[in-house]
């Protein structure tokens, strides 16, 4: 093996999370170069397959967020090209990326998750938006969280405290996916636990506690100042062990590989609620996995380099000292008791625009594939997404959907085609 492995990082792409991906790619590239690796960062476009076939890198590290980056399709391509890569395999990526499927799998594994329903946009047209929304609120109660069934970075996510806000929440959600996941909102302490494979088994890193001055939306996640992070989380030793155990269980049950991150909320009664899992965790300067690594006392360069060397050697990632040790897997209750009384079906005053978006079947502009993202910049902050977003703990007034949300262009992006498809 070469003393300086050639690593290709895939970043960018055409999902809503392009800017986050570019920042993740830059940060990981800097760390690996500091550790002595030869690193190229490539965008995902028509030049990618010829470039990879010609260069035959020792390892590919996909750092794409959103569709194609996390749904397993790009990893299928890497396997077709017989390229070694870091991360979860295609089939398991598809399972983890699909929030309702992941929740179903983990519920069967004994992990608690808020009661939910998954509804396609077309169903609102077929059965009538009023009737469907009435049934949802009558069964699940309020507050609710509406989110795309496939997606990340809190894009298209809304906390609904009032039934009258549900139509706009669905409009926002369907801008990102034709499938909506609607679940009971739970309040409490929000934590994220990253997991890595090691020679001695699967290790959970110190949990990160997330405290924001408002919703934990896109801006709060990726622009410093609005969010405080506490690593390790300000929890008792028993709770730290339990959230780590939950993340390890999720990693195992979903068949994830090398690295993952599990997002949870610890309810006021101590129940640990699974929210979602990330097969390609963010690696930006404000992302949660890097904060967990730093909390162990290790450098990002040493740890990322260790992961690369481990994959190249076809072994699990090497261990490093951690202030919070790995824990055994614990069982937890899988279902939430239905303690809230059913409510009457409310009326939903719909504007013409809301009725059109909610009731129409998937058409030319709302599809399974992501619309093109906002223009990005490698040197500045990411462009703010057109769509507003909320977390499960705060409410944000939905914004009106611009007419051109599905036609944003990357033509002016100065970073997309530097040196062919090499970003930096």
Buried (B, 14 or more C-beta within 10 A) or exposed (E): EEEEBBBBBBBBBBBBBBBBBBBBBBBBBBBBEBBEBBBBBBBBBEBBBEBBEEEEBBBBBBBBBBBBBBBBBBBBBBEEBEBBBBBBBBEBBBBBBBBBBBBBBBBEBBBBBBBBBBBBBBBBBEEEBBEBBBBBBBBBBBBBBBBBBBBBBBBBBBBBEEBEBBBBBBBBBBBBBBBBBBBBBBBBBBBBBBBBBBEEEBBBBBBBBBEBEBBBBBBBBBEEEBBEBBBBBEBEEEBBBBBBBBBBBBBBBBBBBBBBBBBBBBBEEEBBBBBBBBBBBBBBEBBBBBBBBBBBEBBBBBBBBBBBBBBBEEEBBBBBEBEBEBBEBBEBEBEBEEEEEEBEBBEBEBEEEBBEBBBBEBEEEBEEEBBBBBBBBBEEEBBBBBBBBBBBBBBBEBEEBEEEBBEBEBEEBEBBBEEEBBBB
